[in-house]
Amino acid sequence: MSQKLRPLHDRILVKRVESETTSKGGIIIPENAKEKPLEGEIVAVGSGRVLEDGSVRPLQVKAGDRVLFAKYAETEVKVGGENFLLLREDDLLGVIEK
């Protein structure tokens, strides 16, 4: 990635994980029939959520974490020719443990 994007506050930059092109039964799924996956890998995180008293609460996730996020929560951005999602920490549903 030649350009970099540093998310602000409680925002998180995520690279969407590619969905499977073949079903479990071996049927090939065409591009237009595939649902966008709600899973991605965190590329960068902001400094944290600014609370009402002015203090900053660090985020609970870090770069490299694999996460599930809410449908329709994302903002798509293009950085250095690659597509990414910009989410808030509240839009994350969970971290996928390895």
Secondary structure, 3 states (H helix, E strand, C coil): CCCCCCCCCCEEEEEECCCCCECCCCCECCHHHCCCCCEEEEEEECCCEECCCCCEECCCCCCCCEEEECCCCCEEEEECCEEEEEEEHHHEEEEECC
